[in-house]
Amino acid sequence: MDLTQIGKSAKEAEIILRTLETNKKNEALLVTADNLVKDTDKLLAANEKDMENGRANNMPQGLLDRLLLTKERIGQMAVGLRQVAALDDPIGEVLSMKKRPNGLEIGQKRVPLGVVGIIYEARPNVTADAFALCFKTGNAVILKGGSDALYSNIAIVESIRSSLLASGLPETAISLIEDTSRETTTQFMRMNEYVDVLIPRGGAGLIRAVVQNATVPVIETGTGNCHIYVDESADFEMALDIIFNAKTQRIGVCNACESLVVHENIVKKFTPLLAKRLKDKDVEIRGDESVMDAADGIVPASEEDWGTEYLDYIISVKTVADVEEAISHINRYNTGHSEAIITNSYENAEKFLDGVDAAAVYVNASTRFTDGFEFGFGAEIGISTQKLHARGPMGLLALTSTKYIIRGNGQIR
């Protein structure tokens, strides 16, 4: 099917979806969740083809981890769909209603965006998450996944489409562009006639390409050069546990910690403990002179390291004089994603929360929690690092717009 036909079909489906009753949407989501689990063997077989290709093409370990489907991960996809079904439906909510002196009642009502286009890389779980959130909010979705996950995405979309048909709904509520050429991708970015908003989800190169080439409005999701600042008053054991989790639980995700900032008064005591803890996962530490002097085996950090999202077992460590310098350093090099402070100082925690410019700012917790599932959204469409309309994990509300509704009794101007 060519892009124009995909766009027309999505637009036709959206007309039905925008007025679909909540119960009907929830029932279809639950059917889809059950069928994804039933189709586990098919999904795993398709995913293995992608994994074989990835290994043959020397895909980095972090990206292979993102690509991998397991029985457990398919189960998590299904749980995400069920959670979205259990969430309140925002569509139709009247946000305000005020009466004007002339008797007109003017209010705002929450409505779908329309047709949502999503361009993403080797993340098959995004396929199910994107469908669930778009469908619940009455949006049709057109997906453009990367070639690395093509077989996995085809299998997931086929399962979802069969569930929609079984529920008496248009299967074109979800479409997958199977042509992975750059020309087709560029054409998709410029389908203003059919696509209302475009959301890129992936690495810096993909996001930059979409922002620079799209004529369709873009909600920019960001890469994650996420920092943790270890304050002078930090509990070392807590700091080490949080850093170990944020850096090593999954290295290929955007909310993993890539950079540490450490107060100069504790760098000599803390760095050896950090090096010992991260050695369990063979994490390479790249530090400034103070960090290198504090422990053996530290690699000298370059200016480039402060701004790098490694997606690997590598972390940079910068020494600072105080919380103000930590905030300044983080705001210079971060990507607006997730930043954390480990401290026992209420004053410094408040300074950090107020001063750091990012979508999610933590006190004494891992950056790994910046996730729609963890935030109670059931799933997420991505992590928005922009400041317009949506910011942070994008759940249901981020996929809605509003329209004014006006009630009168014959008023003329």
C-alpha positions as CSV (number, residue, x, y, z in Angstrom):
1,M,0.0,0.0,0.0
2,D,1.4,3.4,-0.9
3,L,1.7,6.3,1.5
4,T,-1.2,8.2,0.1
5,Q,-3.5,5.2,0.6
6,I,-2.2,4.7,4.1
7,G,-2.9,8.3,4.9
8,K,-6.4,8.2,3.4
9,S,-7.3,5.0,5.3
10,A,-6.0,6.4,8.6
11,K,-8.0,9.6,8.1
12,E,-11.2,7.5,7.5
13,A,-10.5,5.4,10.6
14,E,-9.9,8.5,12.7
15,I,-13.4,9.8,11.9
16,I,-14.8,6.6,13.5
17,L,-12.4,6.6,16.4
18,R,-12.9,10.2,17.5
19,T,-16.5,9.5,18.7
20,L,-16.0,5.9,19.8
21,E,-17.5,5.1,23.2
22,T,-15.0,4.5,26.0
23,N,-16.3,1.0,26.8
24,K,-15.8,0.0,23.2
25,K,-12.3,1.3,23.2
26,N,-11.5,-0.5,26.5
27,E,-13.0,-3.8,25.2
28,A,-10.8,-3.7,22.1
29,L,-7.7,-2.9,24.1
30,L,-8.3,-5.9,26.4
31,V,-8.9,-8.2,23.3
32,T,-5.7,-6.9,21.8
33,A,-3.7,-7.6,25.0
34,D,-5.0,-11.1,25.2
35,N,-4.2,-11.8,21.5
36,L,-0.6,-10.5,21.8
37,V,0.0,-13.0,24.5
38,K,-1.7,-15.8,22.4
39,D,0.6,-14.8,19.5
40,T,3.8,-14.9,21.6
41,D,5.4,-17.7,19.5
42,K,4.7,-15.8,16.3
43,L,6.1,-12.6,17.7
44,L,9.2,-14.3,19.1
45,A,9.9,-16.1,15.7
46,A,9.6,-12.8,13.9
47,N,11.8,-11.0,16.5
48,E,14.5,-13.7,16.1
49,K,14.8,-12.8,12.4
50,D,15.5,-9.2,13.4
51,M,18.0,-10.3,16.1
52,E,19.9,-12.5,13.7
53,N,20.1,-9.6,11.3
54,G,21.2,-7.3,14.1
55,R,24.0,-9.6,15.3
56,A,25.1,-10.1,11.7
57,N,25.3,-6.3,11.2
58,N,27.3,-5.9,14.5
59,M,24.5,-4.0,16.2
60,P,25.8,-2.6,19.6
61,Q,24.7,-4.6,22.7
62,G,22.6,-1.8,24.0
63,L,20.6,-1.6,20.8
64,L,20.3,-5.4,20.6
65,D,18.8,-5.2,24.1
66,R,16.2,-2.6,22.9
67,L,15.4,-4.9,20.0
68,L,15.0,-8.1,21.9
69,L,11.5,-9.5,22.6
70,T,11.1,-12.2,25.2
71,K,8.0,-13.9,26.6
72,E,8.2,-11.6,29.6
73,R,8.5,-8.4,27.5
74,I,5.5,-9.5,25.4
75,G,3.7,-10.0,28.7
76,Q,4.7,-6.5,29.7
77,M,3.3,-5.1,26.5
78,A,0.0,-6.8,27.2
79,V,0.0,-5.4,30.8
80,G,0.6,-1.9,29.3
81,L,-2.5,-2.3,27.1
82,R,-4.6,-3.4,30.0
83,Q,-3.4,-0.5,32.1
84,V,-4.3,1.9,29.4
85,A,-7.8,0.3,29.2
86,A,-8.1,0.9,33.0
87,L,-7.2,4.6,32.8
88,D,-9.8,7.3,32.6
89,D,-10.7,8.4,29.1
90,P,-9.8,12.0,28.7
91,I,-11.7,12.5,25.4
92,G,-14.9,14.6,25.9
93,E,-13.8,16.1,29.2
94,V,-15.0,19.7,29.5
95,L,-12.1,21.6,31.0
96,S,-14.0,24.9,31.7
97,M,-17.2,26.6,31.0
98,K,-17.8,30.3,31.6
99,K,-20.7,32.6,30.9
100,R,-20.0,35.9,29.1
101,P,-22.0,39.1,29.8
102,N,-23.9,38.6,26.6
103,G,-25.1,35.2,27.8
104,L,-22.8,33.0,25.7
105,E,-21.4,30.0,27.5
106,I,-17.8,29.4,26.3
107,G,-15.8,26.4,27.3
108,Q,-13.0,24.0,26.3
109,K,-13.4,20.3,25.5
110,R,-10.7,17.7,25.2
111,V,-10.5,16.1,21.7
112,P,-8.1,13.7,19.8
113,L,-5.2,15.1,17.8
114,G,-6.3,13.2,14.7
115,V,-3.8,11.1,12.9
116,V,-0.5,10.6,14.8
117,G,2.6,9.6,12.9
118,I,5.4,8.0,14.8
119,I,8.9,7.4,13.5
120,Y,11.1,5.1,15.7
121,E,14.0,2.8,15.8
122,A,14.6,-0.7,17.0
123,R,12.0,-0.7,19.8
124,P,9.2,-3.3,19.0
125,N,7.5,-2.5,22.3
126,V,6.8,1.0,21.0
127,T,4.5,-0.5,18.4
128,A,2.0,-1.8,21.1
129,D,2.4,1.2,23.4
130,A,1.8,3.7,20.6
131,F,-1.3,1.9,19.5
132,A,-2.7,1.7,23.0
133,L,-2.3,5.4,23.8
134,C,-3.4,6.6,20.4
135,F,-6.4,4.3,20.3
136,K,-7.6,5.2,23.8
137,T,-7.5,8.9,22.8
138,G,-9.4,8.4,19.6
139,N,-6.4,8.9,17.3
140,A,-5.4,6.8,14.3
141,V,-1.7,6.0,14.2
142,I,0.7,5.5,11.3
143,L,4.0,3.8,12.4
144,K,7.3,4.0,10.6
145,G,9.7,1.7,12.5
146,G,13.3,1.1,11.6
147,S,14.5,-1.6,9.3
148,D,16.2,-3.3,12.3
149,A,12.8,-4.3,13.8
150,L,10.8,-4.7,10.6
151,Y,9.7,-8.4,11.1
152,S,8.9,-7.8,14.8
153,N,6.8,-4.7,13.9
154,I,4.9,-6.5,11.1
155,A,4.0,-9.4,13.4
156,I,2.8,-7.0,16.2
157,V,0.7,-4.9,13.9
158,E,-0.9,-8.0,12.3
159,S,-1.9,-9.2,15.8
160,I,-3.4,-5.8,16.7
161,R,-5.2,-5.5,13.4
162,S,-6.8,-8.9,13.8
163,S,-8.0,-7.9,17.2
164,L,-9.5,-4.7,15.9
165,L,-11.4,-6.6,13.2
166,A,-12.6,-9.1,15.8
167,S,-13.9,-6.1,17.8
168,G,-15.8,-4.7,14.8
169,L,-13.4,-1.7,14.4
170,P,-11.4,-0.5,11.4
171,E,-8.0,-2.2,11.2
172,T,-6.6,0.9,9.7
173,A,-6.7,2.5,13.2
174,I,-3.1,1.3,13.1
175,S,-0.9,1.2,10.0
176,L,2.8,0.3,9.5
177,I,4.9,1.7,6.7
178,E,7.0,-1.3,5.7
179,D,9.1,0.5,3.1
180,T,12.2,1.5,5.1
181,S,13.8,3.7,2.5
182,R,15.0,7.2,3.4
183,E,12.8,8.7,0.5
184,T,9.7,7.1,1.9
185,T,10.5,8.4,5.4
186,T,11.0,11.9,4.1
187,Q,7.7,11.7,2.2
188,F,6.0,10.6,5.4
189,M,7.3,13.6,7.3
190,R,5.6,15.9,4.8
191,M,2.1,14.3,4.6
192,N,0.4,17.4,6.1
193,E,-2.8,16.5,4.3
194,Y,-3.2,13.3,6.3
195,V,-0.9,13.5,9.4
196,D,-1.7,15.9,12.2
197,V,1.4,15.5,14.3
198,L,4.7,13.6,14.1
199,I,6.6,12.1,17.0
200,P,10.1,10.8,16.5
201,R,11.4,8.3,19.0
202,G,15.0,7.2,18.8
203,G,18.6,8.4,18.8
204,A,19.9,11.9,18.3
205,G,20.3,11.4,14.5
206,L,16.8,10.3,13.9
207,I,15.3,13.1,16.0
208,R,17.4,15.7,14.3
209,A,16.5,14.4,10.9
210,V,12.7,14.6,11.7
211,V,12.9,18.1,13.2
212,Q,14.9,19.4,10.3
213,N,12.9,17.8,7.4
214,A,9.3,17.5,8.6
215,T,6.6,19.9,7.5
216,V,4.1,18.1,9.7
217,P,4.2,19.6,13.3
218,V,6.7,17.6,15.5
219,I,6.6,16.8,19.2
220,E,10.3,16.4,19.9
221,T,11.4,13.5,22.1
222,G,14.9,13.6,23.3
223,T,18.1,11.6,23.8
224,G,19.1,11.1,27.4
225,N,22.4,12.5,28.7
226,C,21.1,12.0,32.2
227,H,23.1,13.2,35.2
228,I,23.3,12.3,38.9
229,Y,24.8,14.8,41.3
230,V,26.3,13.4,44.5
231,D,26.1,16.3,47.0
232,E,28.5,16.8,49.9
233,S,25.8,15.6,52.3
234,A,24.8,12.5,50.3
235,D,24.5,9.1,51.9
236,F,27.2,7.1,50.1
237,E,25.4,3.8,50.3
238,M,22.2,5.3,48.8
239,A,24.2,7.1,46.1
240,L,26.0,3.9,45.1
241,D,22.8,1.9,44.9
242,I,21.1,4.6,42.8
243,I,24.0,5.1,40.4
244,F,24.4,1.3,39.9
245,N,20.7,1.0,39.1
246,A,20.6,4.1,36.9
247,K,23.7,3.1,34.9
248,T,23.6,-0.7,34.7
249,Q,20.1,-2.0,34.9
250,R,19.6,-1.3,31.2
251,I,22.3,0.5,29.3
252,G,20.4,1.1,26.1
253,V,17.6,3.3,27.4
254,C,17.2,7.1,27.4
255,N,16.7,7.3,31.1
256,A,20.0,5.6,32.0
257,C,22.5,7.7,33.9
258,E,25.4,8.7,31.6
259,S,27.1,11.4,33.7
260,L,28.0,11.9,37.3
261,V,28.7,15.1,39.1
262,V,30.4,14.9,42.5
263,H,31.1,17.5,45.2
264,E,34.8,18.2,45.5
265,N,34.8,17.6,49.3
266,I,33.8,14.0,48.9
267,V,35.5,13.0,45.7
268,K,38.5,11.3,47.4
269,K,36.3,9.1,49.6
270,F,33.5,8.5,47.2
271,T,35.4,7.7,43.9
272,P,37.1,4.5,45.2
273,L,33.8,3.2,46.4
274,L,32.2,4.1,43.0
275,A,34.9,2.4,41.1
276,K,34.6,-0.8,43.2
277,R,30.8,-0.9,42.8
278,L,30.8,-0.3,39.0
279,K,33.5,-2.8,38.5
280,D,30.9,-5.5,39.0
281,K,29.5,-4.6,35.6
282,D,32.9,-3.5,34.1
283,V,31.8,0.1,33.7
284,E,34.5,2.3,32.3
285,I,34.8,5.6,34.3
286,R,36.0,8.7,32.5
287,G,36.9,11.5,34.9
288,D,38.6,14.8,35.4
289,E,41.9,15.2,37.2
290,S,40.4,15.1,40.7
291,V,38.5,11.9,39.9
292,M,41.6,10.3,38.4
293,D,43.7,11.2,41.4
294,A,41.1,9.6,43.7
295,A,41.1,6.0,42.3
296,D,43.0,3.7,40.0
297,G,41.8,2.8,36.5
298,I,40.0,6.0,35.7
299,V,40.2,7.1,32.0
300,P,40.8,10.8,31.4
301,A,37.6,12.5,30.3
302,S,37.5,14.9,27.3
303,E,35.2,17.8,26.8
304,E,33.1,15.6,24.5
305,D,32.4,13.1,27.3
306,W,30.4,15.6,29.3
307,G,27.8,15.8,26.6
308,T,27.8,12.1,25.4
309,E,24.9,9.7,25.7
310,Y,27.0,6.5,25.7
311,L,24.3,3.8,25.7
312,D,27.1,1.6,26.9
313,Y,29.0,0.6,30.1
314,I,30.7,3.9,30.3
315,I,30.1,6.9,32.6
316,S,31.7,10.3,32.9
317,V,32.4,11.9,36.3
318,K,32.9,15.7,36.8
319,T,34.0,17.4,40.1
320,V,32.2,20.6,41.2
321,A,32.6,23.0,44.1
322,D,29.0,23.3,45.1
323,V,25.3,22.7,44.0
324,E,25.3,25.9,42.0
325,E,28.2,24.7,39.9
326,A,26.5,21.3,39.6
327,I,23.3,22.9,38.3
328,S,25.3,25.0,35.8
329,H,27.3,22.0,34.5
330,I,24.1,19.9,34.1
331,N,22.2,22.6,32.3
332,R,25.1,23.1,29.9
333,Y,25.5,19.5,28.9
334,N,22.1,17.8,29.5
335,T,19.5,17.0,26.9
336,G,16.5,18.1,29.0
337,H,15.6,14.6,29.9
338,S,16.1,13.4,33.5
339,E,18.5,14.7,36.3
340,A,18.9,13.6,39.9
341,I,20.5,14.8,43.1
342,I,21.6,12.6,46.0
343,T,21.6,14.7,49.1
344,N,20.5,15.0,52.8
345,S,20.3,18.8,52.4
346,Y,16.7,20.1,52.0
347,E,18.1,23.5,50.8
348,N,20.3,21.9,48.1
349,A,17.5,19.6,47.0
350,E,15.2,22.6,46.5
351,K,17.9,24.5,44.7
352,F,18.4,21.6,42.4
353,L,14.7,21.1,41.7
354,D,14.2,24.8,40.9
355,G,17.4,25.3,39.0
356,V,17.8,22.3,36.7
357,D,16.1,22.6,33.3
358,A,14.8,19.1,32.4
359,A,11.6,17.2,31.9
360,A,12.1,15.2,35.1
361,V,14.1,16.2,38.1
362,Y,14.7,13.7,41.0
363,V,15.8,13.9,44.6
364,N,17.3,10.7,46.0
365,A,15.9,8.4,43.3
366,S,17.1,6.7,40.1
367,T,16.6,8.4,36.7
368,R,15.3,5.1,35.5
369,F,11.8,6.0,36.7
370,T,11.2,8.5,33.9
371,D,8.9,6.1,32.1
372,G,5.2,6.2,31.3
373,F,4.6,2.8,33.0
374,E,6.3,3.9,36.2
375,F,4.5,7.3,36.2
376,G,1.2,5.5,36.2
377,F,0.3,6.3,32.5
378,G,0.1,2.6,31.6
379,A,2.5,3.2,28.7
380,E,4.2,6.1,27.0
381,I,4.5,7.4,23.5
382,G,7.9,8.8,24.3
383,I,9.7,11.2,26.6
384,S,9.2,14.8,25.4
385,T,12.1,17.1,26.0
386,Q,10.5,20.1,24.4
387,K,8.5,22.7,26.3
388,L,5.4,23.1,24.1
389,H,2.2,21.1,24.7
390,A,3.8,18.1,26.3
391,R,6.9,17.5,28.4
392,G,8.3,14.4,30.0
393,P,6.6,10.9,29.7
394,M,3.8,11.3,27.2
395,G,0.7,9.5,28.3
396,L,-2.9,10.0,27.2
397,L,-3.2,13.7,27.8
398,A,-0.2,14.5,25.6
399,L,-2.2,12.9,22.7
400,T,-5.1,15.2,23.0
401,S,-5.9,18.8,22.0
402,T,-8.9,21.0,22.9
403,K,-11.6,22.8,21.0
404,Y,-13.8,25.6,22.2
405,I,-17.5,24.9,22.5
406,I,-19.9,27.8,22.6
407,R,-23.6,27.7,23.6
408,G,-25.9,30.5,22.8
409,N,-29.6,31.4,22.4
410,G,-29.6,33.6,19.4
411,Q,-26.7,36.1,20.1
412,I,-25.3,38.1,17.2
413,R,-22.3,40.4,17.1
